[in-house]
Amino acid sequence: MFVNGDEHEIDTKEITYARVVDLYLGQGGTPSNEYLVKYSHGPVENRSGTLAPGQKVKVKDGMRFRVAGTGES
């Protein structure tokens, strides 16, 4: 899977909002109180959409996540 263009290997079939944000911050992302997490190229159950705090989605190889700070506190 990819987070903002950087490839990551995970060993689970699902990923949480918090884990995606952790992966983003680990690659030098900008700390923020709120993030907008969008995904695409997902499995049939969730091909694309927005991941909110507290949610999780099924993942597959090649899935893409885009994380951006909302600028809100």
C-alpha positions in Angstrom: 0.0 0.0 0.0 1.0 3.6 -0.5 0.7 6.6 1.8 1.2 9.9 0.0 3.2 8.1 -2.6 5.5 6.2 -0.2 5.2 2.4 -0.2 4.5 0.6 3.1 4.2 -3.1 3.9 1.6 -4.1 6.4 0.8 -7.6 7.6 -2.9 -7.1 8.3 -6.1 -7.3 6.2 -7.4 -4.1 7.6 -6.0 -0.7 8.5 -7.3 2.0 10.9 -7.4 5.7 10.4 -4.8 6.0 13.3 -2.4 3.6 11.6 -2.5 5.5 8.3 -1.8 8.8 10.1 1.1 7.1 11.9 2.6 5.9 8.6 2.1 9.5 7.2 3.8 11.1 10.2 6.7 8.6 10.1 7.6 9.8 6.7 8.0 13.4 7.8 4.3 14.5 7.6 3.3 17.7 9.3 1.7 17.2 12.8 -1.9 18.5 12.9 -4.9 17.9 15.1 -7.1 16.7 12.3 -6.3 14.8 9.1 -8.3 14.1 5.9 -7.6 10.5 4.8 -8.8 9.5 1.4 -8.1 6.1 -0.2 -8.4 4.5 -3.7 -7.5 1.3 -5.5 -9.0 -0.7 -2.6 -10.7 -4.1 -2.6 -14.3 -4.6 -3.8 -15.7 -3.9 -0.3 -14.2 -0.4 -0.3 -12.7 0.7 -3.6 -12.4 4.3 -2.7 -13.6 6.8 -0.1 -12.7 8.8 3.0 -11.4 7.2 6.2 -12.6 9.0 9.4 -11.1 8.8 12.9 -12.1 5.5 14.6 -12.8 3.8 11.3 -10.9 1.0 9.5 -11.0 -0.4 6.0 -9.9 -3.6 4.2 -6.6 -3.2 2.4 -5.0 -4.9 -0.6 -1.7 -4.6 -2.5 -1.4 -1.3 -4.4 -4.0 0.5 -2.3 -3.4 4.2 -2.1 -4.0 6.6 0.8 -3.6 10.4 0.7 -3.3 12.2 4.1 -3.6 15.9 4.4 -3.9 18.2 7.5 -7.2 20.0 7.5 -5.7 23.1 9.2 -8.4 23.0 11.9 -7.8 22.4 15.6 
